[in-house]
Amino acid sequence: MVNFRKYISSVAVLASGFFLAQSTVSTVLYSQAYDNQKSSLNLPSPITSMVEKTILSAKELVDINVNTMMADPVLKNANWGFVVYDPKTKKVISSYNENTPLVPASTTKLLTTETAMNLLGENYRWMTQLEYSGSIDENGVLNGNLYIVGSGDPSLGTNKAGASPYRDIVSDFISGISREGIKKVNGDIIIQTALFKGNISKLPENVVWLENNNYYLPVGTTHEINPANEKLIVKKGSSFSAEKKYFYVSPYNNQMVYADKYDGAGVLTTKLPDAPAFLANTFRTTLVKSGVAVTGKVTPRTTDATPETRKLVSAYKSPTLGDIIYYTNQHSDNSLAESLLKTVGFQSLGDQTSESGRKVVTEHLKNQGFDMIGLNYMDGSGLSRSNNVTPISQAKFLTALMDEKYYKTYFSSLPVGGQSGTLKRMFIGTGNGQVFAKTGTLNKVKTLAGYMKTNSGKTLVFSLMVNNYAGSVDMVKKRMEKILEPALDL
């Protein structure tokens, strides 16, 4: 903690030359009033600010802002930590509570997405294949089964990150059937996707309340389920609102999930509980409509003790992992992050559970030299309040990534201040296009971690996490901008 009294006094002496009636300079302490007044900040006049910048270095201004935030009504009773780190000198430039474990919210995705990129490679893709067993007779009758073999593609049918919609995947499958000369299927359509068996969307462990008192459930999304089939579970007296999320019981698996978006006029954008089953049923329906009869039914088969000999008909490739990580970090997509967690668990330990994913991520971080003190990694997305990490460990982690061959791809996945993703409405003025960071938001938790390009051309690393603040999320975002902006002059 810097002692900034001498800086303020020197500013006061010089400022008095400009204001004969003013014996002391304005401080940069925040007003006790909240942001519902004209301004919540008792900021210096433009001339005083100019004088301060003339006398004080950028580092001193950063330190002063950090110190004065302790008296701010939004942050004075909060638990928060901050660090600006120089990746070249490997030294802390300015910090506050940098070794305090804090709830990181969605900045947890920084760890999840980097682990996936490190272990799988940025060009990794998931495959969803159509195969058949048996034989095709002279009349085009397949005496055997069709197989849809999945690999846990988290983007399947979602349109996320450039993923194809279901109709396009089904169209490719139908074309494959036509190429094989199949005119009738005397068998079943078997879903074989053991990778994410049991990956049905239920309320997650450590579920948390977010803004507007809505649960956030990390599962895949589609616009193609008919909302008329869903039973909404809404509090009595609740009116429909575009900002609310509505619980419902899915007819596909009788599990409670929720509608992602209310579009008005009774139309809901819903969550898809079981993507492979939806794909298989849509495929069967389309086959029948196109004149290819199917005598059997759609059935799952997670294990196959005596697998049949099969022939590949068609294969759908997901977008690259780099594309999916870009979408995940830009949109802070929880469903993709949780799927990435399960994917690394399967690829490393042969098991698709979140528990295996956690083991893989924490072991990877340990091997990479991550500061494990204060780390508690509970999920891939940051939804759990049981997650903890220190600001300094985040900063050093981001610094270490700068030497990785995939750093450029990883860096480009981060939202840009004032321009893209979840940072589009922050740093609209100062810092526009200079802050590249992952945001995090839970109820009374706001976090930000990433990189900044200073006015002198340096790249600095920072972490800023605020827990249990007072007021609104917009209030704390303004304080975060205020803390970081002087660092742009370093």
N, C-alpha and C positions, 0 to 999 in steps of 0.2 A: 504494500500500500504506500503510495507516494504521499509525502507531506507537501501539500500544495499551497500552504499559507504564504510562503515567500513569493510564489508566482503571482498570487492575487495582489499582494501588497505592491509589487513592482508595477503591475498594471494600473493600480490605483494612482500611483504617483504620476505616471505619464498621462493617464486619462484626465487628471485634474487640470492639466494644461489646456485641454480642449473644453472643459466644463468648469468655469470658475465657481459656479454655484454648487457644484457636485464635489463633495469632499472625498468620497470613496467610490470606487468603481462598482458597477453592478456585478453581482456574482452570477455563476451559472447554475445556482441551485434552482430546483423546481419549486413552483408555487404549491401551496397546500391545496389549492383549488383543483378540481378535476377538469377534464377536457371539455365539459359542457359549457365552460366559459369561453370567451373569445380566444384565449390561449391558456394552456395549462402551464406554460413555461415562463418564468420570470427571466427572460433572456436579455443579454446585453443589447445596447443599441448598436446599429451597424458600425458606427465609428469605434465604439468600445471593442466590438468583436474584431475589427481590423487591428486595433492596438494590441489586443491579446495575441492575435496570430503573428503580429510583428515581433513581440517579445518572447512568446512561448513557442517551444518546438511542438511538432505534431504529436510526439510521444507524450509530452507534458499535457497537452490538451486531452488526449485519450485518458490519461491517468486522472485528470481533473473530472472529466465526465463520469468516469467510473465511481470516483469518490462521492460526487454530488448525488448520484443516483440512490445512495443509501438513505438520503433524506426525502426522496420522492415518495408521495403517497401511494403510488402504484406498486413500488418495489421495496419500500422500507421494511415491510413485514414478510416479504417473499424470501424463498430460499433460492438463490441464484448464483451462477458462476460464469466466468468469462475469461477468455485468454486470446491474445493475438500472438502468433508464433512466426518467427522468421525461419523458413525452411533451409535457407543457405547457411546461416550461422548456427542453426539448431538452438536458438535461444528465445526465451520468452520476452516479448517487447512490453506487454502490459497484461495484468491479470488480476482476478479477484475470485477467491474460492475455487481456484483451478483444480484443486485436488478433492473437491467435494463430490461424492456420488449424487447424481441428479437423475430425474426421470427424463429420458431423451425424446420421448414420443417418436415421431416418424423419422427422426435422424437415425434411428435404429436401422433403417433401410440402407444407410451407408455401409454398414457391416455386412448385411445380407447380400446386397447386390455385388459388392466387391468380392466376397467369398465365392459366389457363383461364377463371376467372370474369371477369377483366378483359377478355380478348379476345373471349369468346363470350357473356357475359352470364349471369346466374344462372338465367334461364328457358330457356336453350338446351336443345333435345331432339334426340335421334337418331331417325331414322325407319327402319323396316323395312317395305317395301311388297310387296304381292302384286299382280302385274300379269299380263295375258295378251296375246298377239299372235294374229293370224289372225282367224278368224270362227267363230261358233257356228251350226250348222245347225238345221233344224227338229226334229231328234231330240235336241238337246242335246249334240251332239258338237263339242268344240272342236278344230278343225283348226288347230292352232298350239301355241305353247309357253306354259307358266306361268313367270313370273319372280319370284324372291325377290330384291328389290333392297335390299341392306344399306347402312348408312352408318357402320359401325364402332361400333355401340352396345356399350359395355363392360359393360353390365348385362344384356345379352340372355339371358333364360332363367335368370338366377341367383337371382332373388328378392331381390337386394340393392337397398336404397334404395327398396323398393316396386315393383320391376320385376315384371312378370307372369311366371309360369312358362311353360315351353314349351307345356304342354297348353292354356293359355288363349289363347296366340297362335295355335296351330294351330286351336283351336276357332273363333276369329274368322275365320281364313282359310277354313275349311270353310263357315262361314255365308256368306261372300262368294261362294264358288263356287256355293252353292245359290241365292243371290239372282240370279246371272247365268244360272241355268238350265243350268249345265254338268253333264252326266251322264257324260261320258267325255272324256278328254284324249288326243287323237291327236297326241302330241308329247312333248317333254321338260319337266322342271322344271329351269330354269336358275338357278344361283346367280350373281348379279352383284353383287359387293361388292369392287370394285377399290380401295376406300379403304384397306383393311388387307390387300392382297394379300401373301401370304407371311407373314402374321401367325400362323404356326404356332409352338406353344410348344416352344422348345428351352431347354437350359440357357443362361441369360443371360450376357452379357459380365460379366467381373469378379464371377463368382458368389462368394458368401461363405458361411462357416460361421456358423450362428446357434447359439443355445443348444441343448443336447442333440445337437450334432453332426449336424444335419439341414440339407440344402440347402433354400432357400426359392425356389420357382419362381413368378414372377408371371404367372399365366394365369387365365382365367375358371373358375368353379366350377359344378358341377351335381351333383344327387343322382341323376340319371336314367340314368347309364351302368351297365351290368351289370358289377360287379367280376369276375364269372366269366370275362369275356373278356380280362381284363388279366393280363399276365405280371409278377409281382412280382419286383423285383430287390432282395434284402435280403442283408446280410452274413451269412455262415455263422455259425450259432450264435445269431443275433439272435432274440429272442423278441418276439412282438407286444406292442405297448404303445400305449396311447392317446396318449402324448406324442410318439411317433415319427412321422416321415413316411417313406413307402415309395416307392421308385422303381419305375416300371413302364414297359413299352413299350406305347404305345397302339396298338390295332389299327386306329384310324382314320387314322393317318398314319405309323405305324412310327417315331415319335420318342419319345425317352425323356422322360417326364414323371413326376409322382409323385402318390401318393394323399394327399389332404389330411387324411384322418382315418380312423383304424381304429375301427370301431364295435363290434368284438367278433364272435364267431361267424362269422368269415370275411367280414364285411361292411365294405366300404370306401366312404368318400365320396371321389369321384375328381375330378380336374381335367379340364375339357373342352378339348381341343386346338383344335377348329374349330367354333365355335358356329353359323355359318351352315349348314355341311354337316349338322350334327346336326338343326337346325331343318328343313331341306329334306327330309332322309330321313324324319324323323318325320311331316312333312306328307304325303309320298307314301304312307307306310304307312297313315296314318289315312284318306286319301282312298280307298284300295283297300278298307279294312275297311268304310267307309261306303257302298260300292257304286259309287264313281266309279272306273272303270278308267283306268289310265295306261299307255299303250303304250311310252312312252320311259323314260329313266332320269334320275337326278339328275346334273347335270354343271355344273362351274364355268365361268364365262366372265368373266375379269377385264377383257378388252378387247373391244370390239365395233365393228369398222370400218364396218359397215353396219347400224346398229340398226334393228330392226323397229318399226313403229308399235304402240304398246301402250296398253292401257286399264287404269286403276287399279281394282282389285277391293277391296282392304282395306289399311289402313295401321296399323301399331302404333307408338305413340309411347313413347319411353323416359321414365323419371322426369326431372325437370328437372335441369340441371347443379347447381343448388343442393342438391338432394336427394342427388345422387351424391357431391358434395364433402363433405356432412355425413357420409355413410356412410364415405367414404374416410378422413377425419380421425378420426372416432370409433373405427373399427376398425383404423386404419392399414393399409388394404387396398392391397397392392402392385399387384395386377392392375389395379385401377381407376386408380391413379396412373400406371402405365405407359401405359394406354390414353389418358388425358388428355394425356400428353406427345405421343403420336402424333396425337391429334386437333388440337392446336394447330399441330403441324407441317403437317398437311394443310390446315387452314383458312387458314394464312398463306402457305405456300410450295407448296401443291399436291402435297406428298409426305408419305407416311404413315410414314416411317422415324423411329426414335428419334433419329438424327443431326439430322434436320430439326427435330424437337421441341426438342432441346437448343439449336439455333441460335435458335429463336424465343424460348425462355425466357430465355436469356442476353441477347439483344437487348432484350427487354421490360424485364428488370431494369435494364439499362444506361440505357434511356430513362426509367425511373422514378427514377433517381438512386441506385440500389443501389450500395453500396461494393463495387466489383469486386475490390479488393485481397484476395487470399487465397481468392477464390471459384473452385472447380472443380466445375462442375455436370455430372455424368456420366450420371445416370439420373433418372427421375421419382419413384421410390419411396424412394431412399436405401439400396438394397441394396449398392451399390458402396462399397468402402472408398477408392476414388479420389475420392469426393466430399469437398470441403473448404469450410468457411465459417468466418468469425470470429464470436464472440459479439456484438460491437458492430454488425456489419452485419446480423445477424438482428434485433437490438433496434431499430435504426433503420428497417429494413424494416417491422417490425410497427407501428412508430409511424406511418409514412407511410400505412399502410392505414386508419388511423382517420379519414382525410379522404375516403375513397372512398365512393361511394353504396352499394356492396355490403358495406360493413364489417359491418353488423349480421348479415347472412347468413353472412359468413365467420367472424365471431366466434362465432356460435352453433354452428358446425361443430366447434369445439374441445372436447375432453373436459374435464369439470369435476372438479376434485379431490375425491375421496371420494364422487363421485356417478355419473359416467358414463364410458363408453368405456374407453380404456387408462389413465385416471387414477383409476378407481373404487377402486383399492386403495392409492392414495397420498393423503396429506393427509386421512386419515380423522378425525383429531382437529382439531388446529390447521390452519386453511386450508381446511377443508371448505366447499365452495361458493364459495371465493374465488379459486381458481387455475384459469385457463382456458388450457390449453396443449397443444401437440402433443408427444408422447413419441417417443423413438427408442431402439431396442435392436438391437445386433449383439453378437457375442461380444466381451466386454471393452470395449464402447462403450455408454454410457447418456447420453441427452440429453433436454433439456426446454426448450421455448421457447414463450413466450406472454405472457399478461397476468395481473395479479393485482389484485383489488379490496381495498384496504387497509381497516383498521378505521375510518379517518377518512373513507372514501369516495373516496379517490383511485384512479385507474387507473394502474398502473405497468407497464412492459414489462420482460421479463427474458429472458436466455438463459443456460443452464447446460449445458455439454458436458464429459463426462468420458471420456477415452480411456485404455485400458491400465491400468485400475484393478486392485487386488488383491482377492481374495475373491469373493463372490457378487454377483449383480445386486441382491439384496435389501439387502445391506450398503451398496452405493453409493446406492441409493434413499433409505435412511435418512439418509445424509450430505447428500443433495440437499435433503431436507426440512429438515434442521437448518440448512443455509445460508439457505434462503429464508424460513423462518418468522418471523424477526425483522423482515423487510421488511414484513410485514403490519401492523406498528405505525407505519409511516411516515406 
